[in-house]
Amino acid sequence: MRDALLANDCDEMQGYLHTRIGRVMELRARVVTLAIGTDPKLRRMLTYWAATATLYALFVTLLAVESAAGMVPYHGVLGLGLYAALGASTFYALVRANAHLGLRPHTLATLQGLFGITCNMWAYSITGPLRGATLMGLMVVVVFCTFALRPRQTLLLAVCGLAGMGATMWWHQMRDPLHYPPRVEAVTFVIMAGCSLTVTFLTGEMNKLRARLKAKREIVEAALVTIRLLATTDELTSVSNRRHMNELLDAEQGPACVALIDIDFFKQINDRHGHAAGDAVLRAVAHRLRAGLRPGDALARWGGEEFLMLLPATSLVEAHAFVESLRAGMADLAVPGLDARLRVTFSAGLAARQDREPFSATVNRADKALYAAKAAGRDRVIGA
Ligand SMILES: Nc1nc2c(ncn2[C@@H]2O[C@H](COP(=O)(O)OP(=O)(O)OP(=O)(O)O)[C@@H](O)[C@H]2O)c(=O)[nH]1
């Protein structure tokens, strides 16, 4: 009795924990969706944002540590920290809401790049002897922007960065030549300019390579679509070809019916009106049959003037009624370019798949039923 109660308590506890964990997971998924959305492109952009925000945070934390050691003025670090936090959160909001704002990627990248440059100028101004380290930030700005900007736009941004940093250096060496020796500032500037222009050039080349790769990938993707279409479609009638129908038959697991449909006296049409007229009849019949298909049904050109229809989850009685309605509908089939009085008819043999027999056996029975329909005078539907 006691054991049973204990087991009951355990089950209840397990159920309770299960529900709680489920709710926590659901809440977590909602928060993640709210924060970074579901669109992969948006998520990628927010990943870039997160990388730069982390860099700002690291940078400001390091400066705070240095300010505690008396190397950097406290108020300068606080100001820069607030400015960086404000900028980072503004850009998060802009990127997150951009689906509604509609800002172009290069506009967003340029704004972020310019913000990065001003952070760099500020950091250079307050870091005293550590200022050389802040110059690395300019390279990050260039590389970050290369994802969204064209090479020329990246170059313009790099020039803006150099102008900003150059002005900052010039101002400091004019104001305080003791701590900012003009020669040191000049050499630093030249090295920084050389590095950032080289990085701009290299990222520009990388961008061109990426664009070329993208163009090639698009060509390959389009070629794959064409190859797939050619491999699965009958060129004349645009319905599936035999190979594709065989794939569909292989994939079909449940009960189904097949209908083998053969145009009557097609040789006569060819002989009397010419091969092109025969082709037009094939196209018109295929078009009419395809238009009559229900969702899930499939149609293929099985041979010369023969079509195979796959009717999943359909009984023989239902299939008979369905194909019979298609047959009756042929009475008003008009073939473009041919005498309107020409009546095109077809005969059809039906068979239902028995248990899980291979479809080749079902199609064989449908073929026999078709033969019977032809023998019985054509223009009719017979079930096996
Ligand atoms: N125009 C055209 N004719 C084709 C094509 N493929 C096969 N055929 C012709 O279709 C004809 C089929 O003739 P048969 O098998 O004798 O059949 P039928 O004249 O329809 O006779 P029944 O089926 O017994 O009513 C042949 O003359 C083939 O040359 C095609 O793509 N275009």
The ligand as a Tripos MOL2 file, in Angstrom:
@<TRIPOS>MOLECULE
LIG
   32    34     1     0     0
SMALL
NO_CHARGES

@<TRIPOS>ATOM
      1 N1          2.5740   12.4590  -83.8090 N.pl3     1 LIG1
      2 C1          3.1120   11.5820  -82.9860 C.ar      1 LIG1
      3 N2          2.8740   10.2680  -83.1880 N.ar      1 LIG1
      4 C2          3.4020    9.3610  -82.3430 C.ar      1 LIG1
      5 C3          4.2440    9.7550  -81.2850 C.ar      1 LIG1
      6 N3          4.6150    8.6420  -80.6260 N.ar      1 LIG1
      7 C4          4.0430    7.5990  -81.2300 C.ar      1 LIG1
      8 N4          3.2960    8.0320  -82.2660 N.ar      1 LIG1
      9 C5          2.4980    7.2500  -83.2020 C.3       1 LIG1
     10 O1          1.3710    6.7100  -82.5230 O.3       1 LIG1
     11 C6          0.8920    5.6760  -83.3420 C.3       1 LIG1
     12 C7          0.3380    4.5390  -82.4600 C.3       1 LIG1
     13 O2         -0.3170    3.6650  -83.3080 O.3       1 LIG1
     14 P1         -0.9830    2.3510  -82.8170 P.3       1 LIG1
     15 O3         -0.1260    1.7190  -81.7390 O.co2     1 LIG1
     16 O4         -1.2390    1.5210  -84.0230 O.co2     1 LIG1
     17 O5         -2.2970    2.7780  -82.1120 O.3       1 LIG1
     18 P2         -3.6590    3.4050  -82.6470 P.3       1 LIG1
     19 O6         -3.5700    3.8230  -84.0850 O.co2     1 LIG1
     20 O7         -3.9900    4.5120  -81.6630 O.co2     1 LIG1
     21 O8         -4.6380    2.2440  -82.4970 O.3       1 LIG1
     22 P3         -5.4290    1.8390  -81.2060 P.3       1 LIG1
     23 O9         -4.5530    2.1620  -80.0370 O.co2     1 LIG1
     24 O10        -5.6120    0.3500  -81.3410 O.co2     1 LIG1
     25 O11        -6.7010    2.5740  -81.2040 O.co2     1 LIG1
     26 C8          2.0430    5.2370  -84.2470 C.3       1 LIG1
     27 O12         1.7330    5.5740  -85.5860 O.3       1 LIG1
     28 C9          3.2180    6.0610  -83.7470 C.3       1 LIG1
     29 O13         4.0830    6.4580  -84.8250 O.3       1 LIG1
     30 C10         4.5180   11.1550  -81.1230 C.ar      1 LIG1
     31 O14         5.2350   11.5810  -80.2500 O.2       1 LIG1
     32 N5          3.9230   12.0120  -82.0030 N.ar      1 LIG1
@<TRIPOS>BOND
     1     1     2 1
     2     2     3 ar
     3     2    32 ar
     4     3     4 ar
     5     4     5 ar
     6     4     8 ar
     7     5     6 ar
     8     5    30 ar
     9     6     7 ar
    10     7     8 ar
    11     8     9 1
    12     9    10 1
    13     9    28 1
    14    10    11 1
    15    11    12 1
    16    11    26 1
    17    12    13 1
    18    13    14 1
    19    14    15 2
    20    14    16 1
    21    14    17 1
    22    17    18 1
    23    18    19 2
    24    18    20 1
    25    18    21 1
    26    21    22 1
    27    22    23 2
    28    22    24 1
    29    22    25 1
    30    26    27 1
    31    26    28 1
    32    28    29 1
    33    30    31 2
    34    30    32 ar
@<TRIPOS>SUBSTRUCTURE
     1 LIG1         1 GROUP 0 **** ****
